[in-house]
Amino acid sequence: MVYPIIIYYFVFLHSLIMNDFSKINKLEEDDFYFTPEGYKVFTEKYLLKRGYCCQNGCRHCPYGFDKSKGRIVKK
């Protein structure tokens, strides 16, 4: 039997973590734009604010990732 207090504790921790996560990752108006096709494109400002390269070949990647080579290329 799982004790109800343990379940409540984990629900409480999860809500705290998700609340902090959403505060940190709020998108501002100039963090992205939509293409005519409806895709969300992140700006260089947002990608720098995020702090790391996702290696997906973003259109405005400030880290120099080259998707065709699969690595970060120094500029």
C-alpha positions as CSV (number, residue, x, y, z in Angstrom):
1,M,0.0,0.0,0.0
2,V,1.3,3.4,-1.0
3,Y,0.8,5.9,1.8
4,P,-1.3,8.9,0.8
5,I,1.2,11.3,2.5
6,I,3.9,10.1,0.1
7,I,1.7,10.7,-2.9
8,Y,0.8,14.2,-1.7
9,Y,4.5,14.9,-1.2
10,F,5.4,13.9,-4.7
11,V,2.5,15.9,-6.2
12,F,3.7,18.9,-4.2
13,L,7.3,18.5,-5.3
14,H,6.2,18.1,-9.0
15,S,4.1,21.3,-8.8
16,L,7.0,23.3,-7.3
17,I,9.4,22.0,-10.0
18,M,7.0,22.7,-12.9
19,N,6.2,26.2,-11.5
20,D,9.9,27.1,-11.4
21,F,10.4,25.6,-14.9
22,S,7.6,27.7,-16.4
23,K,8.9,30.9,-14.8
24,I,12.4,30.3,-16.2
25,N,11.3,29.4,-19.7
26,K,8.7,32.1,-20.4
27,L,8.9,33.2,-24.0
28,E,9.0,36.9,-24.6
29,E,7.6,38.6,-27.7
30,D,11.0,38.9,-29.4
31,D,12.1,35.3,-28.6
32,F,10.5,33.8,-31.7
33,Y,8.4,34.5,-34.7
34,F,6.1,32.4,-37.0
35,T,7.0,31.7,-40.6
36,P,4.3,32.0,-43.3
37,E,3.9,28.2,-43.1
38,G,3.1,28.5,-39.4
39,Y,6.4,27.2,-37.9
40,K,7.8,28.8,-34.7
41,V,11.3,30.0,-35.3
42,F,13.5,31.0,-32.3
43,T,15.6,34.1,-32.6
44,E,19.3,34.3,-31.8
45,K,18.5,36.3,-28.7
46,Y,16.4,33.4,-27.3
47,L,18.9,30.7,-28.3
48,L,21.7,32.6,-26.4
49,K,19.4,33.1,-23.4
50,R,18.7,29.4,-23.4
51,G,22.4,28.8,-23.1
52,Y,23.2,25.7,-25.1
53,C,23.1,24.3,-28.6
54,C,20.3,21.7,-29.2
55,Q,22.1,20.5,-32.4
56,N,18.9,20.6,-34.5
57,G,20.2,23.1,-37.1
58,C,18.2,26.1,-35.9
59,R,17.9,28.9,-38.5
60,H,19.5,31.5,-36.2
61,C,21.9,29.3,-34.2
62,P,24.5,31.5,-32.5
63,Y,26.7,28.5,-31.6
64,G,27.7,27.7,-35.2
65,F,26.2,24.2,-35.5
66,D,26.4,22.8,-39.0
67,K,23.7,20.1,-39.5
68,S,25.3,18.7,-42.6
69,K,28.6,18.1,-40.7
70,G,26.9,17.2,-37.5
71,R,29.1,19.3,-35.4
72,I,29.7,22.9,-34.2
73,V,31.9,24.8,-36.7
74,K,34.0,27.7,-35.5
75,K,33.1,30.9,-37.3
